[in-house]
């Protein structure tokens, strides 16, 4: 018996030269942050060579997708668009020239998105959910896809003590509204992904509830991204530092996929790839590499 997950309206996607059938696979998105103050690695891939090397190593390690960011989501001083472009554009160009891995750019600015798409990015990962009024039209004018993420704050602004009466219902409604806005701007639904935004203007209890109710989000029918890797809701649940959150991250990602997510955004690529391939086998999406035991 195959475990049933919420169905997708458009499961087959072409991203660059790679074809995905999200009815039968869970894609692994690697994370490359070219920022000096990134949430997890604190600038380990800020140097251009380090960022490009990390992206290509992730692709070689089995990642389906590499997400390149130049400004972190958390509140902080404004980073000018020109600075953000100087950080992400050379990475996108270098990775596109060297690999067929799917490339997304993590940005909330339409001008940065447009430049990176022109340089070879296949997807825009907008963690602010179309706060820039020009973002949807910029993506619509290209052949790129868009990830619409749920969050509440204006870019780089604090949002203390977020409150929800019913978090899954409210996140779903907000995502559906933004999806409609994107479609109205000319982006076909088959070029959209959604992300409920774990920890983005949500506390640990809220992120845990959102995780166990993930199927209420995935029932929207658009491939859902679970960006759970090493986040604070994992650290606070387990009482561990960032460097000790791998196992918790894998469990959270696995639960999200079991409830219908189709892409997981992860720091530890080898562990994530092995976990997702094993999960695909359990779900009946793929055959074993070899099946000789007790034959």
VOPAGU-2260 file (C-alpha; in pm, 1 decimal, decimal comma):
REM VOPAGU-2260
SITE   aa  ch    i         X         Y         Z
SITE  UNK   A    0       0,0       0,0       0,0
SITE  UNK   A    1     134,9     342,8     -96,0
SITE  UNK   A    2      97,3     624,1     153,7
SITE  UNK   A    3    -129,0     892,0       6,0
SITE  UNK   A    4     -21,4    1255,0      14,3
SITE  UNK   A    5    -229,1    1558,1     -86,6
SITE  UNK   A    6    -242,6    1574,5    -467,8
SITE  UNK   A    7     -75,0    1841,7    -677,0
SITE  UNK   A    8    -240,4    2034,7    -958,8
SITE  UNK   A    9      81,2    2056,1   -1163,1
SITE  UNK   A   10     327,0    1794,8   -1030,7
SITE  UNK   A   11     561,4    1785,0   -1331,0
SITE  UNK   A   12     796,9    2079,7   -1346,3
SITE  UNK   A   13    1081,0    2174,8   -1578,3
SITE  UNK   A   14    1343,6    2385,7   -1401,5
SITE  UNK   A   15    1627,1    2460,7   -1638,6
SITE  UNK   A   16    1739,4    2131,2   -1787,8
SITE  UNK   A   17    1604,5    1926,5   -1496,0
SITE  UNK   A   18    1260,7    1768,8   -1492,6
SITE  UNK   A   19    1083,3    1692,9   -1166,5
SITE  UNK   A   20     779,5    1477,4   -1105,0
SITE  UNK   A   21     673,5    1584,6    -757,9
SITE  UNK   A   22     420,2    1304,7    -744,6
SITE  UNK   A   23     719,2    1073,4    -711,3
SITE  UNK   A   24    1007,2    1265,9    -557,5
SITE  UNK   A   25    1120,9    1505,8    -289,6
SITE  UNK   A   26    1384,3    1751,8    -408,2
SITE  UNK   A   27    1672,5    1863,8    -187,2
SITE  UNK   A   28    1755,9    2233,7    -195,6
SITE  UNK   A   29    2102,2    2322,8     -66,9
SITE  UNK   A   30    2170,3    2655,1     104,5
SITE  UNK   A   31    2449,4    2894,1       7,0
SITE  UNK   A   32    2442,4    3225,2     190,1
SITE  UNK   A   33    2686,6    3486,3      67,3
SITE  UNK   A   34    2641,6    3702,8     374,1
SITE  UNK   A   35    2885,1    3789,4     652,2
SITE  UNK   A   36    2617,3    3728,9     917,0
SITE  UNK   A   37    2425,0    3428,4     790,3
SITE  UNK   A   38    2199,2    3251,4    1035,9
SITE  UNK   A   39    2380,3    2918,3    1042,6
SITE  UNK   A   40    2733,9    2940,6     909,8
SITE  UNK   A   41    2811,4    3297,7    1019,2
SITE  UNK   A   42    2982,7    3392,8     695,1
SITE  UNK   A   43    3161,4    3067,9     606,1
SITE  UNK   A   44    3054,9    3106,5     241,3
SITE  UNK   A   45    3079,2    3485,3     219,9
SITE  UNK   A   46    3390,9    3481,1       0,9
SITE  UNK   A   47    3302,7    3433,4    -365,2
SITE  UNK   A   48    3522,0    3125,8    -409,9
SITE  UNK   A   49    3373,8    2968,3     -98,5
SITE  UNK   A   50    3017,7    3035,1    -212,0
SITE  UNK   A   51    3071,7    2895,6    -561,8
SITE  UNK   A   52    3264,1    2599,2    -423,5
SITE  UNK   A   53    2989,3    2521,4    -173,3
SITE  UNK   A   54    2721,8    2536,7    -444,3
SITE  UNK   A   55    2911,3    2306,0    -678,8
SITE  UNK   A   56    2997,3    2067,8    -395,7
SITE  UNK   A   57    2629,1    2050,4    -304,8
SITE  UNK   A   58    2539,3    1970,8    -665,3
SITE  UNK   A   59    2808,6    1702,7    -679,1
SITE  UNK   A   60    2675,6    1564,1    -350,5
SITE  UNK   A   61    2331,2    1505,6    -496,4
SITE  UNK   A   62    2145,2    1829,8    -428,5
SITE  UNK   A   63    1877,0    1893,7    -688,3
SITE  UNK   A   64    1872,1    2263,6    -623,6
SITE  UNK   A   65    2095,4    2537,7    -479,3
SITE  UNK   A   66    1948,2    2846,1    -310,6
SITE  UNK   A   67    2177,9    3150,8    -319,8
SITE  UNK   A   68    2116,3    3438,1     -81,5
SITE  UNK   A   69    2284,8    3772,0     -23,0
SITE  UNK   A   70    2071,0    3922,4     254,7
SITE  UNK   A   71    1940,6    3725,5     550,0
SITE  UNK   A   72    1573,9    3744,7     651,2
SITE  UNK   A   73    1636,9    3846,9    1011,9
SITE  UNK   A   74    1609,8    4213,1    1113,3
SITE  UNK   A   75    1920,4    4423,0    1065,7
SITE  UNK   A   76    2074,7    4717,9     884,3
SITE  UNK   A   77    1961,2    4768,8     527,9
SITE  UNK   A   78    2176,4    4610,9     259,7
SITE  UNK   A   79    2155,3    4814,6     -59,8
SITE  UNK   A   80    2034,5    4640,4    -373,9
SITE  UNK   A   81    2368,2    4706,4    -543,7
SITE  UNK   A   82    2550,8    4530,8    -260,0
SITE  UNK   A   83    2310,7    4237,3    -268,5
SITE  UNK   A   84    2362,9    4205,9    -643,1
SITE  UNK   A   85    2740,4    4215,4    -601,5
SITE  UNK   A   86    2706,5    3922,9    -362,9
SITE  UNK   A   87    2466,1    3692,9    -546,3
SITE  UNK   A   88    2507,4    3765,0    -917,2
SITE  UNK   A   89    2865,4    3629,2    -953,7
SITE  UNK   A   90    2762,1    3310,9    -771,8
SITE  UNK   A   91    2463,4    3256,7    -998,7
SITE  UNK   A   92    2675,8    3319,0   -1307,5
SITE  UNK   A   93    2953,9    3083,3   -1198,7
SITE  UNK   A   94    2723,4    2799,9   -1092,4
SITE  UNK   A   95    2510,3    2829,2   -1407,0
SITE  UNK   A   96    2824,2    2804,1   -1619,3
SITE  UNK   A   97    2952,4    2495,4   -1439,7
SITE  UNK   A   98    2645,5    2286,9   -1349,8
SITE  UNK   A   99    2290,5    2205,1   -1453,3
SITE  UNK   A  100    2172,9    2216,3   -1090,5
SITE  UNK   A  101    1859,9    2422,0   -1034,0
SITE  UNK   A  102    1950,7    2767,6    -903,2
SITE  UNK   A  103    1723,1    2988,2    -697,2
SITE  UNK   A  104    1801,3    3334,3    -567,8
SITE  UNK   A  105    1676,9    3417,4    -218,6
SITE  UNK   A  106    1571,5    3781,4    -251,6
SITE  UNK   A  107    1279,2    4011,8    -182,5
SITE  UNK   A  108    1382,8    4267,4    -447,2
SITE  UNK   A  109    1244,2    4255,3    -800,7
SITE  UNK   A  110    1555,7    4415,9    -950,8
SITE  UNK   A  111    1783,5    4155,4    -794,6
SITE  UNK   A  112    1550,6    3876,5    -905,5
SITE  UNK   A  113    1542,0    4002,0   -1264,7
SITE  UNK   A  114    1920,9    4032,2   -1289,0
SITE  UNK   A  115    1975,7    3684,9   -1145,5
SITE  UNK   A  116    1717,2    3527,5   -1374,9
SITE  UNK   A  117    1897,9    3683,4   -1670,3
SITE  UNK   A  118    2223,4    3535,8   -1536,0
SITE  UNK   A  119    2086,9    3182,0   -1512,5
SITE  UNK   A  120    1869,3    3149,7   -1201,0
SITE  UNK   A  121    1562,9    2932,1   -1254,9
SITE  UNK   A  122    1366,8    3025,4    -942,3
SITE  UNK   A  123    1312,8    3328,5    -718,2
SITE  UNK   A  124    1275,7    3245,2    -348,5
SITE  UNK   A  125    1090,0    3540,3    -197,5
SITE  UNK   A  126    1077,1    3500,2     179,7
SITE  UNK   A  127     864,9    3813,7     213,3
SITE  UNK   A  128     581,0    3683,3      -2,4
SITE  UNK   A  129     568,4    3953,4    -271,7
SITE  UNK   A  130     628,1    4255,2     -46,4
SITE  UNK   A  131     796,4    4421,6    -342,5
SITE  UNK   A  132     501,4    4522,2    -565,3
SITE  UNK   A  133     718,9    4470,4    -874,1
SITE  UNK   A  134     829,1    4117,1    -789,1
SITE  UNK   A  135     540,4    3927,1    -945,2
SITE  UNK   A  136     560,8    4117,8   -1273,0
SITE  UNK   A  137     939,7    4073,3   -1285,3
SITE  UNK   A  138     903,3    3696,9   -1255,5
SITE  UNK   A  139     605,1    3688,9   -1490,0
SITE  UNK   A  140     813,7    3855,4   -1761,8
SITE  UNK   A  141    1060,5    3566,7   -1748,7
SITE  UNK   A  142    1030,1    3190,4   -1765,2
SITE  UNK   A  143    1136,7    3156,3   -1401,9
SITE  UNK   A  144     942,6    3004,1   -1115,4
SITE  UNK   A  145     858,3    3171,7    -785,4
SITE  UNK   A  146     849,5    3049,9    -426,6
SITE  UNK   A  147     595,3    3245,1    -223,9
SITE  UNK   A  148     677,0    3231,2     147,0
SITE  UNK   A  149     455,6    3325,6     437,7
SITE  UNK   A  150     594,7    3592,5     667,8
SITE  UNK   A  151     449,5    3899,3     836,1
SITE  UNK   A  152     725,5    4158,8     866,9
SITE  UNK   A  153     844,3    4412,0     617,0
SITE  UNK   A  154    1189,2    4317,3     482,3
SITE  UNK   A  155    1458,3    4323,5     752,3
SITE  UNK   A  156    1216,2    4459,2    1014,2
SITE  UNK   A  157    1141,7    4306,1    1356,0
SITE  UNK   A  158     804,7    4151,4    1433,7
SITE  UNK   A  159     807,0    4058,3    1802,9
SITE  UNK   A  160     557,6    3822,0    1964,9
SITE  UNK   A  161     361,6    3712,0    1656,2
SITE  UNK   A  162       7,1    3601,0    1734,1
SITE  UNK   A  163    -222,8    3366,9    1544,0
SITE  UNK   A  164    -570,2    3249,6    1636,7
SITE  UNK   A  165    -531,6    2944,1    1410,1
SITE  UNK   A  166    -187,3    2931,8    1255,2
SITE  UNK   A  167    -239,5    2675,2     980,2
SITE  UNK   A  168    -566,6    2832,5     866,4
SITE  UNK   A  169    -418,8    3183,1     866,5
SITE  UNK   A  170     -97,6    3082,1     689,3
SITE  UNK   A  171    -295,1    2891,4     427,0
SITE  UNK   A  172    -528,6    3184,9     362,8
SITE  UNK   A  173    -235,5    3426,3     328,7
SITE  UNK   A  174     -54,1    3194,8      87,6
SITE  UNK   A  175    -366,2    3147,1    -123,6
SITE  UNK   A  176    -410,1    3523,6    -145,6
SITE  UNK   A  177     -49,0    3572,4    -258,8
SITE  UNK   A  178     -77,4    3286,8    -507,0
SITE  UNK   A  179    -378,7    3457,5    -660,0
SITE  UNK   A  180    -187,9    3783,7    -673,2
SITE  UNK   A  181      95,3    3609,7    -859,0
SITE  UNK   A  182    -143,4    3443,6   -1103,7
SITE  UNK   A  183    -319,4    3773,8   -1165,3
SITE  UNK   A  184      21,9    3925,6   -1244,7
SITE  UNK   A  185      76,3    3666,8   -1516,1
SITE  UNK   A  186     269,5    3385,3   -1344,7
SITE  UNK   A  187     109,9    3050,8   -1433,4
SITE  UNK   A  188      31,4    2834,0   -1132,4
SITE  UNK   A  189     262,1    2566,3   -1273,9
SITE  UNK   A  190     554,2    2803,2   -1207,8
SITE  UNK   A  191     467,8    2857,2    -841,0
SITE  UNK   A  192     586,0    2698,6    -517,1
SITE  UNK   A  193     476,4    2785,1    -163,8
SITE  UNK   A  194     651,1    2784,3     174,6
SITE  UNK   A  195     469,1    2822,7     508,9
SITE  UNK   A  196     775,6    2993,9     652,1
SITE  UNK   A  197     883,7    2800,7     959,7
SITE  UNK   A  198    1022,7    3041,2    1223,3
SITE  UNK   A  199     960,8    3344,2    1000,7
SITE  UNK   A  200     759,4    3564,4    1237,4
SITE  UNK   A  201     656,2    3250,8    1424,1
SITE  UNK   A  202     766,6    3126,1    1764,4
SITE  UNK   A  203     871,6    2769,4    1840,1
SITE  UNK   A  204     528,5    2648,0    1950,9
SITE  UNK   A  205     372,6    2797,0    1637,4
SITE  UNK   A  206     633,7    2638,7    1408,6
SITE  UNK   A  207     579,6    2299,2    1570,4
SITE  UNK   A  208     204,3    2324,5    1520,1
SITE  UNK   A  209     255,6    2434,2    1160,8
SITE  UNK   A  210     476,1    2128,5    1104,9
SITE  UNK   A  211     223,3    1877,4    1233,0
SITE  UNK   A  212     -50,9    2051,7    1032,9
SITE  UNK   A  213     159,8    2076,7     717,5
SITE  UNK   A  214    -100,0    1879,2     520,4
SITE  UNK   A  215    -339,2    2172,7     555,9
SITE  UNK   A  216     -84,8    2379,4     361,1
SITE  UNK   A  217       7,1    2115,6     105,0
SITE  UNK   A  218    -361,3    2062,3      22,3
SITE  UNK   A  219    -344,5    2393,4    -163,4
SITE  UNK   A  220    -209,6    2170,5    -441,1
SITE  UNK   A  221     106,0    2367,4    -521,3
SITE  UNK   A  222     446,6    2206,4    -448,0
SITE  UNK   A  223     545,4    2310,4     -97,2
SITE  UNK   A  224     892,3    2391,6      28,6
SITE  UNK   A  225     983,4    2296,5     385,8
SITE  UNK   A  226    1266,0    2526,5     499,1
SITE  UNK   A  227    1328,4    2377,1     841,1
SITE  UNK   A  228    1703,2    2315,7     851,6
SITE  UNK   A  229    1873,7    2405,1    1181,2
SITE  UNK   A  230    1605,1    2655,8    1271,2
SITE  UNK   A  231    1543,6    2780,5    1621,4
SITE  UNK   A  232    1222,6    2584,0    1668,3
SITE  UNK   A  233    1436,8    2271,2    1639,2
SITE  UNK   A  234    1706,8    2403,7    1869,6
SITE  UNK   A  235    1457,7    2517,7    2132,3
SITE  UNK   A  236    1257,3    2194,5    2114,8
SITE  UNK   A  237    1569,9    1985,5    2173,4
SITE  UNK   A  238    1765,0    2236,5    2380,9
SITE  UNK   A  239    2066,3    2223,0    2149,4
SITE  UNK   A  240    2296,7    2466,8    1972,5
SITE  UNK   A  241    2291,1    2525,6    1596,4
SITE  UNK   A  242    2575,9    2281,8    1541,9
SITE  UNK   A  243    2373,1    1999,9    1700,7
SITE  UNK   A  244    2047,1    2026,7    1506,9
SITE  UNK   A  245    2111,8    1788,8    1216,2
SITE  UNK   A  246    1902,6    1498,9    1344,0
SITE  UNK   A  247    1615,9    1726,0    1445,0
SITE  UNK   A  248    1629,4    1892,4    1102,9
SITE  UNK   A  249    1608,8    1556,9     924,0
SITE  UNK   A  250    1310,2    1450,0    1133,5
SITE  UNK   A  251    1128,7    1780,0    1073,5
SITE  UNK   A  252    1194,6    1761,8     699,0
SITE  UNK   A  253    1078,5    1400,0     685,7
SITE  UNK   A  254     754,0    1479,8     866,9
SITE  UNK   A  255     689,3    1766,8     628,1
SITE  UNK   A  256     737,3    1542,2     324,4
SITE  UNK   A  257     517,2    1271,1     474,3
SITE  UNK   A  258     249,5    1539,8     501,5
SITE  UNK   A  259     292,5    1649,8     141,0
SITE  UNK   A  260     591,6    1884,6     108,6
SITE  UNK   A  261     791,3    1824,9    -209,3
SITE  UNK   A  262    1110,9    2029,9    -157,0
SITE  UNK   A  263    1328,8    2046,0     155,6
SITE  UNK   A  264    1578,9    2328,0     209,9
SITE  UNK   A  265    1873,4    2180,4     401,1
SITE  UNK   A  266    2226,0    2266,9     513,4
SITE  UNK   A  267    2364,1    1911,0     538,7
SITE  UNK   A  268    2328,3    1795,6     179,7
SITE  UNK   A  269    2460,2    1435,1     207,1
SITE  UNK   A  270    2237,7    1358,0     505,6
SITE  UNK   A  271    1935,5    1522,5     343,6
SITE  UNK   A  272    1984,4    1346,6       9,3
SITE  UNK   A  273    2019,9    1004,5     173,0
SITE  UNK   A  274    1715,8    1070,8     392,3
SITE  UNK   A  275    1495,0    1184,3     104,7
SITE  UNK   A  276    1601,6     897,0    -122,3
SITE  UNK   A  277    1522,5     652,2     160,7
SITE  UNK   A  278    1189,6     820,7     220,8
SITE  UNK   A  279    1108,1     797,4    -150,4
SITE  UNK   A  280    1177,4     425,1    -130,9
SITE  UNK   A  281     948,4     382,5     170,1
SITE  UNK   A  282     674,2     583,1       1,2
SITE  UNK   A  283     700,2     364,8    -308,4
SITE  UNK   A  284     825,4     648,0    -529,3
SITE  UNK   A  285    1149,0     475,4    -629,8
SITE  UNK   A  286    1292,9     125,9    -654,1
SITE  UNK   A  287    1592,2      18,2    -442,7
SITE  UNK   A  288    1931,5      60,5    -604,5
SITE  UNK   A  289    1968,0    -313,7    -547,7
SITE  UNK   A  290    1727,9    -565,1    -396,4
SITE  UNK   A  291    1927,7    -879,2    -323,6
SITE  UNK   A  292    1861,7    -943,2      45,7
SITE  UNK   A  293    1680,9   -1275,8      98,2
SITE  UNK   A  294    1604,6   -1307,0    -271,8
